[in-house]
Amino acid sequence: MVEARCMKCKAPKQMKHAEIVMTARGGYMGKGKCPDCGTTMCAMMSKDNAEKAIKAGAKKAY
Ligand SMILES: [Zn+2]
């Protein structure tokens, strides 16, 4: 799944409802919610990591 730092909890978390999107520059980004406080989280990802996250259950949104 997709890990990102929650700005509110100030800790890395596995994001809930993770979606993988493509950025304007052709990069990949994971978007989701913090499982503990619900804050929106996002993480820049490599293509490899994006594909792994999708295989692990993240939604492909590009
Ligand atoms: Zn949080």
N, CA, C, O and the ligand as a Tripos MOL2 file, in Angstrom:
@<TRIPOS>MOLECULE
protein
  249   247    63     0     0
PROTEIN
NO_CHARGES

@<TRIPOS>ATOM
      1 N           0.8470   -1.1930    0.0000 N.3       1 MET1
      2 CA          0.0000    0.0000    0.0000 C.3       1 MET1
      3 C           0.8840    1.2460    0.0000 C.2       1 MET1
      4 O           2.1070    1.1500   -0.1120 O.2       1 MET1
      5 N           0.2740    2.3810    0.1230 N.am      2 VAL2
      6 CA          1.0250    3.6150   -0.0580 C.3       2 VAL2
      7 C           1.3030    4.2760    1.2940 C.2       2 VAL2
      8 O           0.3990    4.5220    2.0930 O.2       2 VAL2
      9 N           2.5640    4.5470    1.5110 N.am      3 GLU3
     10 CA          2.9330    5.1940    2.7640 C.3       3 GLU3
     11 C           3.2460    6.6680    2.5010 C.2       3 GLU3
     12 O           3.8970    7.0100    1.5140 O.2       3 GLU3
     13 N           2.7820    7.5140    3.3780 N.am      4 ALA4
     14 CA          3.0740    8.9390    3.2540 C.3       4 ALA4
     15 C           3.1030    9.5380    4.6520 C.2       4 ALA4
     16 O           2.6440    8.9310    5.6200 O.2       4 ALA4
     17 N           3.6480   10.7280    4.7320 N.am      5 ARG5
     18 CA          3.7430   11.3760    6.0190 C.3       5 ARG5
     19 C           2.4790   12.1990    6.2480 C.2       5 ARG5
     20 O           2.1010   13.0190    5.4110 O.2       5 ARG5
     21 N           1.8450   11.9760    7.3660 N.am      6 CYS6
     22 CA          0.6760   12.7850    7.7230 C.3       6 CYS6
     23 C           1.1580   14.0710    8.3650 C.2       6 CYS6
     24 O           1.9190   14.0390    9.3320 O.2       6 CYS6
     25 N           0.7150   15.2110    7.8280 N.am      7 MET7
     26 CA          1.1550   16.5120    8.3240 C.3       7 MET7
     27 C           0.5990   16.7910    9.7180 C.2       7 MET7
     28 O           1.1920   17.5270   10.5070 O.2       7 MET7
     29 N          -0.5360   16.1950    9.9960 N.am      8 LYS8
     30 CA         -1.1800   16.4600   11.2840 C.3       8 LYS8
     31 C          -0.6080   15.5630   12.3830 C.2       8 LYS8
     32 O          -0.2930   16.0320   13.4770 O.2       8 LYS8
     33 N          -0.4780   14.2660   12.0800 N.am      9 CYS9
     34 CA          0.0940   13.3290   13.0620 C.3       9 CYS9
     35 C           1.6220   13.4490   13.1170 C.2       9 CYS9
     36 O           2.2550   12.9790   14.0630 O.2       9 CYS9
     37 N           2.1980   14.0770   12.1050 N.am     10 LYS10
     38 CA          3.6550   14.1930   11.9940 C.3      10 LYS10
     39 C           4.3350   12.8260   12.0790 C.2      10 LYS10
     40 O           5.3410   12.6500   12.7660 O.2      10 LYS10
     41 N           3.7580   11.8740   11.3650 N.am     11 ALA11
     42 CA          4.3190   10.5280   11.3570 C.3      11 ALA11
     43 C           3.9650    9.8610   10.0380 C.2      11 ALA11
     44 O           2.9510   10.2030    9.4290 O.2      11 ALA11
     45 N           4.7750    8.9240    9.5890 N.am     12 PRO12
     46 CA          4.4290    8.1810    8.3770 C.3      12 PRO12
     47 C           3.2860    7.2110    8.6460 C.2      12 PRO12
     48 O           3.2500    6.5480    9.6830 O.2      12 PRO12
     49 N           2.3540    7.1370    7.7000 N.am     13 LYS13
     50 CA          1.1720    6.2680    7.8550 C.3      13 LYS13
     51 C           0.9040    5.5700    6.5370 C.2      13 LYS13
     52 O           1.3210    6.0330    5.4750 O.2      13 LYS13
     53 N           0.2060    4.4550    6.6180 N.am     14 GLN14
     54 CA         -0.2980    3.8020    5.4160 C.3      14 GLN14
     55 C          -1.5940    4.5120    5.0610 C.2      14 GLN14
     56 O          -2.5330    4.5100    5.8570 O.2      14 GLN14
     57 N          -1.6660    5.1210    3.8790 N.am     15 MET15
     58 CA         -2.8750    5.8900    3.5740 C.3      15 MET15
     59 C          -4.0700    4.9890    3.2700 C.2      15 MET15
     60 O          -3.9400    3.8990    2.7140 O.2      15 MET15
     61 N          -5.2300    5.4920    3.6580 N.am     16 LYS16
     62 CA         -6.4850    4.7900    3.4000 C.3      16 LYS16
     63 C          -7.0630    5.2980    2.0910 C.2      16 LYS16
     64 O          -6.7840    6.4310    1.6950 O.2      16 LYS16
     65 N          -7.8570    4.4890    1.4130 N.am     17 HIS17
     66 CA         -8.4940    4.8720    0.1480 C.3      17 HIS17
     67 C          -7.4560    5.4180   -0.8230 C.2      17 HIS17
     68 O          -7.6760    6.4410   -1.4730 O.2      17 HIS17
     69 N          -6.3180    4.7260   -0.9170 N.am     18 ALA18
     70 CA         -5.2350    5.2230   -1.7560 C.3      18 ALA18
     71 C          -5.6120    5.1780   -3.2330 C.2      18 ALA18
     72 O          -6.1930    4.2090   -3.7210 O.2      18 ALA18
     73 N          -5.2680    6.2430   -3.9170 N.am     19 GLU19
     74 CA         -5.4510    6.3290   -5.3710 C.3      19 GLU19
     75 C          -4.1190    6.7570   -5.9540 C.2      19 GLU19
     76 O          -3.4170    7.5900   -5.3810 O.2      19 GLU19
     77 N          -3.7750    6.1810   -7.0990 N.am     20 ILE20
     78 CA         -2.5580    6.6020   -7.7760 C.3      20 ILE20
     79 C          -2.9470    7.4680   -8.9620 C.2      20 ILE20
     80 O          -3.7010    7.0340   -9.8330 O.2      20 ILE20
     81 N          -2.4400    8.6800   -8.9960 N.am     21 VAL21
     82 CA         -2.7400    9.6000  -10.0910 C.3      21 VAL21
     83 C          -1.4410    9.9840  -10.7860 C.2      21 VAL21
     84 O          -0.3500    9.7920  -10.2490 O.2      21 VAL21
     85 N          -1.5780   10.5270  -11.9850 N.am     22 MET22
     86 CA         -0.3960   10.9740  -12.7030 C.3      22 MET22
     87 C          -0.3420   12.4940  -12.6290 C.2      22 MET22
     88 O          -1.3630   13.1660  -12.7710 O.2      22 MET22
     89 N           0.8360   13.0220  -12.4080 N.am     23 THR23
     90 CA          0.9730   14.4760  -12.3250 C.3      23 THR23
     91 C           1.1510   15.0560  -13.7250 C.2      23 THR23
     92 O           1.3790   14.3260  -14.6890 O.2      23 THR23
     93 N           1.0430   16.3620  -13.8200 N.am     24 ALA24
     94 CA          1.1760   17.0520  -15.1100 C.3      24 ALA24
     95 C           2.5230   16.7740  -15.7560 C.2      24 ALA24
     96 O           2.6380   16.7800  -16.9820 O.2      24 ALA24
     97 N           3.5270   16.5360  -14.9560 N.am     25 ARG25
     98 CA          4.8650   16.2890  -15.5020 C.3      25 ARG25
     99 C           5.1170   14.8140  -15.7970 C.2      25 ARG25
    100 O           6.2380   14.4360  -16.1370 O.2      25 ARG25
    101 N           4.0880   13.9790  -15.6710 N.am     26 GLY26
    102 CA          4.2540   12.5650  -15.9950 C.3      26 GLY26
    103 C           4.7690   11.7240  -14.8450 C.2      26 GLY26
    104 O           5.1210   10.5590  -15.0320 O.2      26 GLY26
    105 N           4.8170   12.3050  -13.6600 N.am     27 GLY27
    106 CA          5.1970   11.5180  -12.4860 C.3      27 GLY27
    107 C           3.9630   10.8670  -11.8780 C.2      27 GLY27
    108 O           2.8430   11.0780  -12.3420 O.2      27 GLY27
    109 N           4.1770   10.0900  -10.8540 N.am     28 TYR28
    110 CA          3.0640    9.4100  -10.1940 C.3      28 TYR28
    111 C           2.9400    9.9230   -8.7740 C.2      28 TYR28
    112 O           3.9280   10.2510   -8.1180 O.2      28 TYR28
    113 N           1.6900    9.9830   -8.3160 N.am     29 MET29
    114 CA          1.4490   10.4880   -6.9840 C.3      29 MET29
    115 C           0.3620    9.6430   -6.3310 C.2      29 MET29
    116 O          -0.6650    9.3460   -6.9400 O.2      29 MET29
    117 N           0.6050    9.2690   -5.0990 N.am     30 GLY30
    118 CA         -0.4000    8.5670   -4.3200 C.3      30 GLY30
    119 C          -1.2040    9.5740   -3.5200 C.2      30 GLY30
    120 O          -0.6400   10.4740   -2.8970 O.2      30 GLY30
    121 N          -2.5310    9.4230   -3.5350 N.am     31 LYS31
    122 CA         -3.3940   10.3180   -2.7570 C.3      31 LYS31
    123 C          -4.3090    9.4750   -1.8810 C.2      31 LYS31
    124 O          -4.8290    8.4510   -2.3230 O.2      31 LYS31
    125 N          -4.4990    9.8960   -0.6680 N.am     32 GLY32
    126 CA         -5.3830    9.1450    0.2130 C.3      32 GLY32
    127 C          -5.6190    9.9050    1.4980 C.2      32 GLY32
    128 O          -5.3730   11.1080    1.5860 O.2      32 GLY32
    129 N          -6.1040    9.1740    2.5030 N.am     33 LYS33
    130 CA         -6.4390    9.8000    3.7870 C.3      33 LYS33
    131 C          -5.6420    9.1340    4.8890 C.2      33 LYS33
    132 O          -5.3390    7.9430    4.8220 O.2      33 LYS33
    133 N          -5.3090    9.9040    5.8920 N.am     34 CYS34
    134 CA         -4.6640    9.3450    7.0700 C.3      34 CYS34
    135 C          -5.6630    8.4250    7.7870 C.2      34 CYS34
    136 O          -6.8040    8.8250    8.0200 O.2      34 CYS34
    137 N          -5.2530    7.2030    8.1400 N.am     35 PRO35
    138 CA         -6.1880    6.2760    8.7940 C.3      35 PRO35
    139 C          -6.5840    6.7310   10.1880 C.2      35 PRO35
    140 O          -7.6000    6.2790   10.7170 O.2      35 PRO35
    141 N          -5.8120    7.6030   10.7860 N.am     36 ASP36
    142 CA         -6.0650    8.0050   12.1770 C.3      36 ASP36
    143 C          -6.8200    9.3180   12.2990 C.2      36 ASP36
    144 O          -7.6920    9.4520   13.1580 O.2      36 ASP36
    145 N          -6.4930   10.3100   11.4350 N.am     37 CYS37
    146 CA         -7.1460   11.6070   11.6000 C.3      37 CYS37
    147 C          -7.9210   12.0440   10.3600 C.2      37 CYS37
    148 O          -8.6420   13.0400   10.4120 O.2      37 CYS37
    149 N          -7.7890   11.3210    9.2450 N.am     38 GLY38
    150 CA         -8.5790   11.6430    8.0590 C.3      38 GLY38
    151 C          -8.0200   12.7630    7.2060 C.2      38 GLY38
    152 O          -8.6380   13.1540    6.2150 O.2      38 GLY38
    153 N          -6.8620   13.2840    7.5740 N.am     39 THR39
    154 CA         -6.2360   14.3330    6.7700 C.3      39 THR39
    155 C          -5.8410   13.7750    5.4060 C.2      39 THR39
    156 O          -5.3920   12.6330    5.3050 O.2      39 THR39
    157 N          -6.0080   14.5750    4.3660 N.am     40 THR40
    158 CA         -5.5840   14.1490    3.0350 C.3      40 THR40
    159 C          -4.0680   14.0760    2.9840 C.2      40 THR40
    160 O          -3.3660   14.9860    3.4260 O.2      40 THR40
    161 N          -3.5830   12.9720    2.4360 N.am     41 MET41
    162 CA         -2.1410   12.7700    2.3320 C.3      41 MET41
    163 C          -1.7890   12.5670    0.8680 C.2      41 MET41
    164 O          -2.6010   12.0590    0.0950 O.2      41 MET41
    165 N          -0.5840   12.9620    0.4880 N.am     42 CYS42
    166 CA         -0.1180   12.5790   -0.8370 C.3      42 CYS42
    167 C           1.3700   12.3080   -0.8140 C.2      42 CYS42
    168 O           2.1070   12.8330    0.0200 O.2      42 CYS42
    169 N           1.7900   11.4830   -1.7420 N.am     43 ALA43
    170 CA          3.1820   11.0640   -1.8000 C.3      43 ALA43
    171 C           3.6150   10.9590   -3.2520 C.2      43 ALA43
    172 O           2.9210   10.3560   -4.0700 O.2      43 ALA43
    173 N           4.7460   11.5380   -3.5690 N.am     44 MET44
    174 CA          5.3170   11.3750   -4.9060 C.3      44 MET44
    175 C           5.8650    9.9490   -5.0020 C.2      44 MET44
    176 O           6.4720    9.4420   -4.0590 O.2      44 MET44
    177 N           5.6450    9.3190   -6.1410 N.am     45 MET45
    178 CA          6.0780    7.9330   -6.2930 C.3      45 MET45
    179 C           6.7850    7.7310   -7.6150 C.2      45 MET45
    180 O           6.5240    8.4330   -8.5920 O.2      45 MET45
    181 N           7.6770    6.7670   -7.6310 N.am     46 SER46
    182 CA          8.2740    6.3490   -8.9030 C.3      46 SER46
    183 C           7.2500    5.4760   -9.6330 C.2      46 SER46
    184 O           6.2720    5.0240   -9.0380 O.2      46 SER46
    185 N           7.4860    5.2480  -10.9220 N.am     47 LYS47
    186 CA          6.5830    4.3950  -11.7050 C.3      47 LYS47
    187 C           6.5220    2.9980  -11.0780 C.2      47 LYS47
    188 O           5.4440    2.4180  -10.9420 O.2      47 LYS47
    189 N           7.6800    2.4680  -10.7010 N.am     48 ASP48
    190 CA          7.7310    1.1370  -10.0820 C.3      48 ASP48
    191 C           6.8740    1.0760   -8.8290 C.2      48 ASP48
    192 O           6.0790    0.1550   -8.6450 O.2      48 ASP48
    193 N           7.0510    2.0710   -7.9750 N.am     49 ASN49
    194 CA          6.2980    2.0750   -6.7250 C.3      49 ASN49
    195 C           4.8120    2.2590   -6.9770 C.2      49 ASN49
    196 O           3.9830    1.6790   -6.2760 O.2      49 ASN49
    197 N           4.4710    3.0680   -7.9810 N.am     50 ALA50
    198 CA          3.0630    3.2800   -8.3060 C.3      50 ALA50
    199 C           2.4340    1.9620   -8.7660 C.2      50 ALA50
    200 O           1.3270    1.6140   -8.3560 O.2      50 ALA50
    201 N           3.1570    1.2380   -9.6220 N.am     51 GLU51
    202 CA          2.6120   -0.0320  -10.1220 C.3      51 GLU51
    203 C           2.5070   -1.0630   -9.0040 C.2      51 GLU51
    204 O           1.5550   -1.8430   -8.9580 O.2      51 GLU51
    205 N           3.4770   -1.0620   -8.1130 N.am     52 LYS52
    206 CA          3.4230   -1.9800   -6.9670 C.3      52 LYS52
    207 C           2.2250   -1.6620   -6.0830 C.2      52 LYS52
    208 O           1.5270   -2.5610   -5.6150 O.2      52 LYS52
    209 N           1.9980   -0.3730   -5.8620 N.am     53 ALA53
    210 CA          0.8890    0.0340   -5.0040 C.3      53 ALA53
    211 C          -0.4450   -0.3890   -5.6250 C.2      53 ALA53
    212 O          -1.3590   -0.8120   -4.9170 O.2      53 ALA53
    213 N          -0.5510   -0.2710   -6.9510 N.am     54 ILE54
    214 CA         -1.7920   -0.6610   -7.6280 C.3      54 ILE54
    215 C          -1.9950   -2.1800   -7.4870 C.2      54 ILE54
    216 O          -3.1080   -2.6430   -7.2360 O.2      54 ILE54
    217 N          -0.9170   -2.9400   -7.6480 N.am     55 LYS55
    218 CA         -1.0280   -4.3900   -7.4730 C.3      55 LYS55
    219 C          -1.4230   -4.7420   -6.0460 C.2      55 LYS55
    220 O          -2.0940   -5.7450   -5.8020 O.2      55 LYS55
    221 N          -0.9980   -3.9060   -5.1090 N.am     56 ALA56
    222 CA         -1.2860   -4.1730   -3.6950 C.3      56 ALA56
    223 C          -2.6660   -3.6580   -3.2910 C.2      56 ALA56
    224 O          -3.0530   -3.7840   -2.1290 O.2      56 ALA56
    225 N          -3.4190   -3.0760   -4.2390 N.am     57 GLY57
    226 CA         -4.7900   -2.7110   -3.9280 C.3      57 GLY57
    227 C          -5.1370   -1.2380   -4.0390 C.2      57 GLY57
    228 O          -6.2960   -0.8660   -3.8580 O.2      57 GLY57
    229 N          -4.1540   -0.3870   -4.3350 N.am     58 ALA58
    230 CA         -4.4790    1.0340   -4.5110 C.3      58 ALA58
    231 C          -5.2520    1.1960   -5.8230 C.2      58 ALA58
    232 O          -5.0720    0.4240   -6.7650 O.2      58 ALA58
    233 N          -6.1100    2.2080   -5.8650 N.am     59 LYS59
    234 CA         -6.9240    2.4280   -7.0560 C.3      59 LYS59
    235 C          -6.1110    3.1320   -8.1340 C.2      59 LYS59
    236 O          -5.4050    4.1010   -7.8560 O.2      59 LYS59
    237 N          -6.2140    2.6450   -9.3480 N.am     60 LYS60
    238 CA         -5.5320    3.2810  -10.4640 C.3      60 LYS60
    239 C          -6.4040    4.4160  -10.9700 C.2      60 LYS60
    240 O          -7.4960    4.1660  -11.4800 O.2      60 LYS60
    241 N          -5.9570    5.6390  -10.8440 N.am     61 ALA61
    242 CA         -6.7860    6.7890  -11.2110 C.3      61 ALA61
    243 C          -6.1010    7.6290  -12.2870 C.2      61 ALA61
    244 O          -6.1460    8.8580  -12.2340 O.2      61 ALA61
    245 N          -5.4810    6.9870  -13.2410 N.am     62 TYR62
    246 CA         -4.8860    7.6870  -14.3770 C.3      62 TYR62
    247 C          -5.0990    6.8930  -15.6420 C.2      62 TYR62
    248 O          -4.6700    7.3160  -16.7160 O.2      62 TYR62
    249 ZN         -2.9980   11.8050   10.6440 Zn       63 ZN63
@<TRIPOS>BOND
     1     1     2 1
     2     2     3 1
     3     3     4 2
     4     3     5 am
     5     5     6 1
     6     6     7 1
     7     7     8 2
     8     7     9 am
     9     9    10 1
    10    10    11 1
    11    11    12 2
    12    11    13 am
    13    13    14 1
    14    14    15 1
    15    15    16 2
    16    15    17 am
    17    17    18 1
    18    18    19 1
    19    19    20 2
    20    19    21 am
    21    21    22 1
    22    22    23 1
    23    23    24 2
    24    23    25 am
    25    25    26 1
    26    26    27 1
    27    27    28 2
    28    27    29 am
    29    29    30 1
    30    30    31 1
    31    31    32 2
    32    31    33 am
    33    33    34 1
    34    34    35 1
    35    35    36 2
    36    35    37 am
    37    37    38 1
    38    38    39 1
    39    39    40 2
    40    39    41 am
    41    41    42 1
    42    42    43 1
    43    43    44 2
    44    43    45 am
    45    45    46 1
    46    46    47 1
    47    47    48 2
    48    47    49 am
    49    49    50 1
    50    50    51 1
    51    51    52 2
    52    51    53 am
    53    53    54 1
    54    54    55 1
    55    55    56 2
    56    55    57 am
    57    57    58 1
    58    58    59 1
    59    59    60 2
    60    59    61 am
    61    61    62 1
    62    62    63 1
    63    63    64 2
    64    63    65 am
    65    65    66 1
    66    66    67 1
    67    67    68 2
    68    67    69 am
    69    69    70 1
    70    70    71 1
    71    71    72 2
    72    71    73 am
    73    73    74 1
    74    74    75 1
    75    75    76 2
    76    75    77 am
    77    77    78 1
    78    78    79 1
    79    79    80 2
    80    79    81 am
    81    81    82 1
    82    82    83 1
    83    83    84 2
    84    83    85 am
    85    85    86 1
    86    86    87 1
    87    87    88 2
    88    87    89 am
    89    89    90 1
    90    90    91 1
    91    91    92 2
    92    91    93 am
    93    93    94 1
    94    94    95 1
    95    95    96 2
    96    95    97 am
    97    97    98 1
    98    98    99 1
    99    99   100 2
   100    99   101 am
   101   101   102 1
   102   102   103 1
   103   103   104 2
   104   103   105 am
   105   105   106 1
   106   106   107 1
   107   107   108 2
   108   107   109 am
   109   109   110 1
   110   110   111 1
   111   111   112 2
   112   111   113 am
   113   113   114 1
   114   114   115 1
   115   115   116 2
   116   115   117 am
   117   117   118 1
   118   118   119 1
   119   119   120 2
   120   119   121 am
   121   121   122 1
   122   122   123 1
   123   123   124 2
   124   123   125 am
   125   125   126 1
   126   126   127 1
   127   127   128 2
   128   127   129 am
   129   129   130 1
   130   130   131 1
   131   131   132 2
   132   131   133 am
   133   133   134 1
   134   134   135 1
   135   135   136 2
   136   135   137 am
   137   137   138 1
   138   138   139 1
   139   139   140 2
   140   139   141 am
   141   141   142 1
   142   142   143 1
   143   143   144 2
   144   143   145 am
   145   145   146 1
   146   146   147 1
   147   147   148 2
   148   147   149 am
   149   149   150 1
   150   150   151 1
   151   151   152 2
   152   151   153 am
   153   153   154 1
   154   154   155 1
   155   155   156 2
   156   155   157 am
   157   157   158 1
   158   158   159 1
   159   159   160 2
   160   159   161 am
   161   161   162 1
   162   162   163 1
   163   163   164 2
   164   163   165 am
   165   165   166 1
   166   166   167 1
   167   167   168 2
   168   167   169 am
   169   169   170 1
   170   170   171 1
   171   171   172 2
   172   171   173 am
   173   173   174 1
   174   174   175 1
   175   175   176 2
   176   175   177 am
   177   177   178 1
   178   178   179 1
   179   179   180 2
   180   179   181 am
   181   181   182 1
   182   182   183 1
   183   183   184 2
   184   183   185 am
   185   185   186 1
   186   186   187 1
   187   187   188 2
   188   187   189 am
   189   189   190 1
   190   190   191 1
   191   191   192 2
   192   191   193 am
   193   193   194 1
   194   194   195 1
   195   195   196 2
   196   195   197 am
   197   197   198 1
   198   198   199 1
   199   199   200 2
   200   199   201 am
   201   201   202 1
   202   202   203 1
   203   203   204 2
   204   203   205 am
   205   205   206 1
   206   206   207 1
   207   207   208 2
   208   207   209 am
   209   209   210 1
   210   210   211 1
   211   211   212 2
   212   211   213 am
   213   213   214 1
   214   214   215 1
   215   215   216 2
   216   215   217 am
   217   217   218 1
   218   218   219 1
   219   219   220 2
   220   219   221 am
   221   221   222 1
   222   222   223 1
   223   223   224 2
   224   223   225 am
   225   225   226 1
   226   226   227 1
   227   227   228 2
   228   227   229 am
   229   229   230 1
   230   230   231 1
   231   231   232 2
   232   231   233 am
   233   233   234 1
   234   234   235 1
   235   235   236 2
   236   235   237 am
   237   237   238 1
   238   238   239 1
   239   239   240 2
   240   239   241 am
   241   241   242 1
   242   242   243 1
   243   243   244 2
   244   243   245 am
   245   245   246 1
   246   246   247 1
   247   247   248 2
@<TRIPOS>SUBSTRUCTURE
     1 MET1         2 RESIDUE 1 A MET
     2 VAL2         6 RESIDUE 1 A VAL
     3 GLU3        10 RESIDUE 1 A GLU
     4 ALA4        14 RESIDUE 1 A ALA
     5 ARG5        18 RESIDUE 1 A ARG
     6 CYS6        22 RESIDUE 1 A CYS
     7 MET7        26 RESIDUE 1 A MET
     8 LYS8        30 RESIDUE 1 A LYS
     9 CYS9        34 RESIDUE 1 A CYS
    10 LYS10       38 RESIDUE 1 A LYS
    11 ALA11       42 RESIDUE 1 A ALA
    12 PRO12       46 RESIDUE 1 A PRO
    13 LYS13       50 RESIDUE 1 A LYS
    14 GLN14       54 RESIDUE 1 A GLN
    15 MET15       58 RESIDUE 1 A MET
    16 LYS16       62 RESIDUE 1 A LYS
    17 HIS17       66 RESIDUE 1 A HIS
    18 ALA18       70 RESIDUE 1 A ALA
    19 GLU19       74 RESIDUE 1 A GLU
    20 ILE20       78 RESIDUE 1 A ILE
    21 VAL21       82 RESIDUE 1 A VAL
    22 MET22       86 RESIDUE 1 A MET
    23 THR23       90 RESIDUE 1 A THR
    24 ALA24       94 RESIDUE 1 A ALA
    25 ARG25       98 RESIDUE 1 A ARG
    26 GLY26      102 RESIDUE 1 A GLY
    27 GLY27      106 RESIDUE 1 A GLY
    28 TYR28      110 RESIDUE 1 A TYR
    29 MET29      114 RESIDUE 1 A MET
    30 GLY30      118 RESIDUE 1 A GLY
    31 LYS31      122 RESIDUE 1 A LYS
    32 GLY32      126 RESIDUE 1 A GLY
    33 LYS33      130 RESIDUE 1 A LYS
    34 CYS34      134 RESIDUE 1 A CYS
    35 PRO35      138 RESIDUE 1 A PRO
    36 ASP36      142 RESIDUE 1 A ASP
    37 CYS37      146 RESIDUE 1 A CYS
    38 GLY38      150 RESIDUE 1 A GLY
    39 THR39      154 RESIDUE 1 A THR
    40 THR40      158 RESIDUE 1 A THR
    41 MET41      162 RESIDUE 1 A MET
    42 CYS42      166 RESIDUE 1 A CYS
    43 ALA43      170 RESIDUE 1 A ALA
    44 MET44      174 RESIDUE 1 A MET
    45 MET45      178 RESIDUE 1 A MET
    46 SER46      182 RESIDUE 1 A SER
    47 LYS47      186 RESIDUE 1 A LYS
    48 ASP48      190 RESIDUE 1 A ASP
    49 ASN49      194 RESIDUE 1 A ASN
    50 ALA50      198 RESIDUE 1 A ALA
    51 GLU51      202 RESIDUE 1 A GLU
    52 LYS52      206 RESIDUE 1 A LYS
    53 ALA53      210 RESIDUE 1 A ALA
    54 ILE54      214 RESIDUE 1 A ILE
    55 LYS55      218 RESIDUE 1 A LYS
    56 ALA56      222 RESIDUE 1 A ALA
    57 GLY57      226 RESIDUE 1 A GLY
    58 ALA58      230 RESIDUE 1 A ALA
    59 LYS59      234 RESIDUE 1 A LYS
    60 LYS60      238 RESIDUE 1 A LYS
    61 ALA61      242 RESIDUE 1 A ALA
    62 TYR62      246 RESIDUE 1 A TYR
    63 ZN63       249 GROUP 0 **** ****
